[in-house]
Amino acid sequence: MKPVFLFFFLYRCGLMLALTTNLMVWIAGVTEESLHQTVTNKSVLEKAAYSNSSCKCKYDSCKIFETGYYYLYPFNIEYSLFASCMTYVMWKNVGRVIDDHVHHHVKFRIQGILVGPILGVMVMVAGLVVFIFYEVDVGKEERKNRALLMYYVMNIIGLTLMSIASLIGSVMLHLKKGIHVSGKNPIRSLDIFLLLGASFGHFIICYFTVVAVVASKGVQYLNTLNLVCSLITIIELCLQNAFIIEGLHREPYHEPPAVVDTIFVNQHAFNSQSQKGKAEENPSMDSLQPNHNPVCTTHSTPSDMSSQPSMSWRRRVVKEVSAFLLFCNIIFWIMPAFGARPEFDNNLGENFYNSQMWVPIVNIGLPFGIFYRMHSVAGLFEVFHTS
């Protein structure tokens, strides 16, 4: 075996070891969190926590670490998934040769893109306000229903706007003239696979929620809002995935080169006319002029930059939609990542499926859902950048 092939083999083995290790860390974290939320018996809880009633922390820092671990748990889970994805990209690109001419230099411009970012920031601010009220009121039994009502209404409005924007963006991408990317690209293929795979986290939670609401006998306004929110989430995921995938399969837009007006001069005719005029004015100077060889001269004048056509309305719409969806996905990533758990605060799923089944469903689907929003932000930024 040649040394270079031996190096590639060892490199691939090391990357695969890192990939499987990160996946095992993710599975262990999800399992631990599921057990922590599933246990209801005090003795089992003490056994799972490796402690007893006589062992209690007397320092304030213990409470800080406990609260911090609760809020940092999604980031710990996302890191393991993200590290696994990056390791897989490195593993696929070991020994891959890339031509120099395939690199695209695309300028990043936000000039004239205002509607999408403004609407996205408005949705983001409204989501932060609702999230703060939700976190404050959901712990109080008398205000719990109001907190859930605000959360569901905000999600329904935001997801509806995102669905409409994704549909408009997909239509504009089909109407916009562009070349589809040809050839295999492991990074793009992985982006699409992760986008579709991570969206199944939301699909799983929404599916079981819809089943629980439809099968439950009592009709309550919170359950109705939960059902509508789950259905709109499924629609929004499908439309947004279609928009991002279509945008990633398009060749990056290249600015047309500056147009240069070139004037070709007939040197023989120009010299003869100029010499004739000079000879008529000063005949004595004609004999003193040196005999130059005729050379073709050109005169280039760059065209006025203001006369170049501005950004087409189709490209502008795609950029506006990408910016709007980007900000919306940020707020829908922030809320579950920092502690919004309507799946547990609303007792429908736990009462219908029992905690032993509902808690693992949420704890497996929720990290994928958070990862989906984070990955969607990256994909939407790429679509905005290349459109």
Buried (B, 14 or more C-beta within 10 A) or exposed (E): EEEEEEEEEEBBEEBEEBBEBBBEBBEEBBEEBBBBBBBEEEEEBBEBEEEEEEEEEEEEEEEEEEEEEEEBBBEBBBBBBBBBBBBBBBBBEEEEEEEEEEEEEEEEEEEEBEBBBBBBBEBBEBBEEBBEBBBEBBEEEEBBBBBBBBBBBBBBBBBBBBBBBBBBBBBBBEEBEBEEBEEEBBEBEBBBEBBBBBBBBBBBBBBBBBBBBEEBEEEEEBBEBBBBBBBBBBBBBBBBBBBBBBBBBBEBBEEEEEEEEEEEEEBEEEBEEEEEEEBEEEEEEEEEEEEEEEEEEEEEEEEEEEEEEEBEEBBBBBBBBBBBBBBBBBBBBBBBBBBBBBBBBBEBBBEBBEBEEBBBBBBBBBBBBBBBBBBBBBBBBBBBBBB
